[in-house]
Amino acid sequence: MSRSGRDPVTRLKNAKGRTASQTRWLQRQLNDPYVKKAKADGYRSRAAYKLMELDDKFGLVKGSRRVVDLGVAPGGWTQVVRQRSPQAAVVGIDLLPTDPIEGAVLFQMDFMADEAPDVLMEALGGAPDLVISDMAANTVGHKQTDHLRTMGLVETAVDFACLNLAKGGAFVAKVFAGGTDPGLLNILKRNFASVKHAKPPASRKDSSEWYVIAQGFKGRAEAEPEE
Ligand SMILES: C[S@@+](CC[C@H](N)C(=O)[O-])C[C@H]1O[C@@H](n2cnc3c(N)ncnc32)[C@H](O)[C@@H]1O
């Protein structure tokens, strides 16, 4: 109970029983041109356009043969990969269930679990030439905790990419405000010929989300630190 004597949660709810932030989210969804477009174009998420825009700019998907999609649900990115590179085998993982997508093997599993990399690699049957991560940790509202959890996901994704990518392969990951932290950026720069950051137009301007795009993986042997 607040000092005014009103219950704060009840105060936030509107007539239909939604909180103020749920109402704001719903209004934004309903008015978002990308949401409408995704529905009309048959994509499961507006996020699909982010990958299309990154692909148009950096040339990531076409010609790829094995792709790993980290944080795959509901499946927009994998739909784009299958469309733009129909021959590609895709393996995806998410904490949430993902409805089946033809040509993709989808796991409902925590990517941070020890066994996850082996499960993904076994299903893929060979080195990926593209690892994409749109993973975002559920925010708890504590800025430092949220930042650390997201960085943990990105770090684990970078490790996975550097251990498994085929030579010449590419890595894309969602990062947050300020881009990739300096330590991680160094690892990427050591292991890839080109490392860039981009915010595709479909990424909401008021979101701190950016993407890191690393291309031209140098190969595992060259990636070993010097003695
Ligand atoms: C923005 S959504 C991905 C949208 C997707 N790229 C698309 O186009 O449909 C982020 C996803 O990351 C997933 N995620 C977060 N942490 C994860 C983890 N530890 N392991 C697997 N998936 C995770 C969430 O469950 C969520 O579905």
The ligand as an ORCA input file, in Angstrom:
! r2SCAN-3c Opt
* xyz 0 1
  C      14.427    -10.962    -29.453
  S      14.032    -12.638    -29.215
  C      14.604    -13.396    -30.697
  C      13.759    -13.117    -31.911
  C      14.180    -13.936    -33.108
  N      15.478    -13.509    -33.626
  C      13.184    -13.846    -34.223
  O      13.489    -13.283    -35.269
  O      12.074    -14.372    -34.073
  C      15.249    -13.129    -28.052
  C      15.159    -14.569    -27.629
  O      16.325    -14.921    -26.882
  C      15.927    -15.986    -26.053
  N      16.917    -16.257    -25.005
  C      17.294    -15.458    -23.984
  N      18.195    -16.078    -23.193
  C      18.404    -17.315    -23.739
  C      19.197    -18.425    -23.367
  N      19.969    -18.405    -22.276
  N      19.167    -19.536    -24.139
  C      18.379    -19.573    -25.238
  N      17.590    -18.540    -25.638
  C      17.592    -17.425    -24.899
  C      14.592    -15.525    -25.509
  O      13.845    -16.591    -24.987
  C      13.960    -14.873    -26.734
  O      13.073    -15.730    -27.388
*
